Amino acid sequence: MFTQVGITGISIRASGKSCGWFLKFNGAFKRLGDVQRTIKADDRTPSLLYTVADVKELANRVRDIMKAGQDPDPYIAERAKGALHEKAAATSDSIAAN
């Protein structure tokens, strides 16, 4: 597991051939998505996690959902499919839509 100073609750966990970004919040761990290889910005798929900034943005939204007492899994699943925030929030019918 790797963590970065100044980014509370976000870590990278590697196991075998997979590597993912995780959020720990209020004692719960949520897998935010796969760590993506760095590629040119023009070639990136929206909503995938290429940079720490991408992860921080998603983690903040997931924290907001969890603070509201809702399950963030549907939102995370939609984001993993490539949906941007607005579509993922609407599809998952979560507090993130606000």
C-alpha positions as CSV (number, residue, x, y, z in Angstrom):
1,M,0.0,0.0,0.0
2,F,1.2,3.5,-0.9
3,T,0.0,6.7,0.6
4,Q,0.9,10.3,-0.1
5,V,1.3,13.0,2.6
6,G,-1.4,15.6,2.4
7,I,-4.0,13.4,0.8
8,T,-6.0,12.1,3.7
9,G,-7.6,8.7,3.2
10,I,-6.4,8.0,-0.4
11,S,-4.0,5.1,-1.1
12,I,-2.8,2.8,-3.9
13,R,-3.0,-0.9,-3.3
14,A,-1.3,-3.4,-5.5
15,S,-2.0,-7.1,-5.6
16,G,-0.7,-9.5,-8.3
17,K,-1.3,-7.8,-11.6
18,S,-3.8,-5.2,-10.4
19,C,-3.3,-1.8,-8.8
20,G,-6.1,0.4,-7.6
21,W,-6.9,3.7,-5.9
22,F,-8.7,3.4,-2.6
23,L,-10.5,5.8,-0.2
24,K,-10.7,5.2,3.5
25,F,-13.5,7.2,5.1
26,N,-15.1,6.6,8.5
27,G,-13.6,3.2,8.8
28,A,-14.9,2.0,5.4
29,F,-12.7,1.3,2.4
30,K,-14.0,2.0,-1.1
31,R,-12.2,1.1,-4.3
32,L,-12.3,4.2,-6.5
33,G,-10.8,2.6,-9.6
34,D,-7.8,1.2,-11.4
35,V,-4.5,3.1,-11.5
36,Q,-4.2,4.1,-15.2
37,R,-1.0,4.4,-17.2
38,T,0.1,8.0,-17.8
39,I,-0.9,9.0,-21.4
40,K,-1.3,12.3,-23.2
41,A,-4.4,14.3,-22.0
42,D,-5.9,14.2,-25.5
43,D,-5.9,10.4,-25.5
44,R,-7.5,9.9,-22.1
45,T,-10.9,8.4,-21.4
46,P,-13.0,10.8,-19.4
47,S,-13.7,9.7,-15.8
48,L,-10.8,7.3,-15.5
49,L,-8.2,7.9,-12.9
50,Y,-4.9,9.1,-14.6
51,T,-3.7,11.7,-12.1
52,V,-3.8,12.4,-8.4
53,A,-6.1,15.4,-9.2
54,D,-8.6,12.9,-10.8
55,V,-8.5,10.7,-7.7
56,K,-9.0,13.7,-5.3
57,E,-12.0,14.9,-7.3
58,L,-13.6,11.5,-7.2
59,A,-12.7,10.9,-3.6
60,N,-14.3,14.2,-2.5
61,R,-17.5,13.3,-4.3
62,V,-17.6,9.8,-2.7
63,R,-16.9,11.3,0.7
64,D,-19.9,13.7,0.2
65,I,-22.1,10.7,-0.7
66,M,-21.0,8.8,2.4
67,K,-21.4,11.8,4.7
68,A,-25.0,11.9,3.5
69,G,-25.4,8.3,4.7
70,Q,-25.8,7.0,1.1
71,D,-24.1,4.1,-0.6
72,P,-21.5,5.4,-3.1
73,D,-21.1,2.1,-4.9
74,P,-23.6,2.8,-7.7
75,Y,-21.9,6.2,-8.3
76,I,-18.5,4.6,-8.3
77,A,-19.7,1.9,-10.7
78,E,-21.1,4.5,-13.2
79,R,-17.8,6.5,-13.1
80,A,-15.9,3.3,-13.7
81,K,-18.0,2.7,-16.9
82,G,-16.9,6.1,-18.2
83,A,-19.7,8.3,-17.0
84,L,-18.8,11.8,-16.0
85,H,-20.0,13.2,-12.7
86,E,-23.4,14.5,-13.8
87,K,-24.5,11.3,-15.5
88,A,-23.1,9.1,-12.7
89,A,-24.9,11.1,-10.1
90,A,-28.2,11.1,-12.0
91,T,-28.0,7.4,-12.7
92,S,-27.1,6.4,-9.2
93,D,-29.8,8.8,-7.8
94,S,-27.3,10.0,-5.2
95,I,-26.7,13.1,-3.1
96,A,-23.8,13.7,-5.5
97,A,-26.3,15.2,-8.0
98,N,-26.5,18.3,-5.8
